[in-house]
Amino acid sequence: MVQAPDISVVVPVFDEEGAAPALAREIAAAFAGRNFEIVFVDDASRDNTRAVLTALKGEIPELRVLAHRKNSGQSRAIRSGILGARGPVVVTLDGDGQNDPADGPKLVDALLAGPPELALVGGERVKRQDSQAKKIASKLGNGVRKRLLNDTANDTGCGLKAFRREAFLRLPYFDHIHRYLPALMLREGYQTAFMPVHHRHRQTGRSKYTNLGRLWASLSDLLGVMWLQTRARNPQGVDEA
């Protein structure tokens, strides 16, 4: 039998044939010496993303490639990867290469060094390599979200996170859930923590999001998560008599 990995690195990709191969190699190098797998989830790309990743499987034996039959968005791709993951600890990062895979192991180490209640360690991007408009929109959005949800997170837009797979599977799923993981983990009674991570320029391809598109989605998502918080009841653990 093939030994199950300790860590599953999940990467959602859509039209990233230029960035994906180099990113896969970086992830393999960053986690070398650990028991890990890499799960790329191709969200029905229109280019050769799936083909270039599949061609790397001989070079990177830890690499797995899952593919959506229909484009379903980043959150669904992340969830598909987590459902297919075999490791109890999941690391997620964006498929555009802007997250530095070298930061992944330190998030995992911080997660495993914490108490059992610590379910998520998120990255917080320093020296962001984005346009000024994106930086302003992100700062505003993070500030509003943090104030309304009280989730203690300064940068939920950072795709680099390490968390316990079991904890994620307990959360209610909805589109764009990846931006609300800290709030939802807290709602479920878990603890969260955050660490600074690097951020890099996008080298290939283009962003799949616009500030206006994010604004409209964020408004309805915020209201939904606020409603979920009001409907939470935590038993503080379960004992068997």
Stockholm file with secondary structure:
# STOCKHOLM 1.0

chainA/1-241         MVQAPDISVVVPVFDEEGAAPALAREIAAAFAGRNFEIVFVDDASRDNTRAVLTALKGEIPELRVLAHRKNSGQSRAIRSGILGARGPVVVTLDGDGQNDPADGPKLVDALLAGPPELALVGGERVKRQDSQAKKIASKLGNGVRKRLLNDTANDTGCGLKAFRREAFLRLPYFDHIHRYLPALMLREGYQTAFMPVHHRHRQTGRSKYTNLGRLWASLSDLLGVMWLQTRARNPQGVDEA
#=GR chainA/1-241 SS CCCCCSEEEEEEESSCTTTHHHHHHHHHHHTTTSCEEEEEEECSCSSSHHHHHHTTTTTCTTEEEEECSSCCCHHHHHHHHHHHCCSSEEEECCTTSCBCGGGHHHHHHHHHHSCTTEEEEEEEESSCCSCHHHHHHHHHHHHHHHHHHCCCCSCTTCCCEEEEHHHHHTSCCCTTGGGSHHHHHHHTTCEEEEEEECBCCCCSSCCSCCHHHHHHHHHHHHHHHHHHHHTCCCCSCCCCC
#=GC SS_cons         CCCCCSEEEEEEESSCTTTHHHHHHHHHHHTTTSCEEEEEEECSCSSSHHHHHHTTTTTCTTEEEEECSSCCCHHHHHHHHHHHCCSSEEEECCTTSCBCGGGHHHHHHHHHHSCTTEEEEEEEESSCCSCHHHHHHHHHHHHHHHHHHCCCCSCTTCCCEEEEHHHHHTSCCCTTGGGSHHHHHHHTTCEEEEEEECBCCCCSSCCSCCHHHHHHHHHHHHHHHHHHHHTCCCCSCCCCC
//
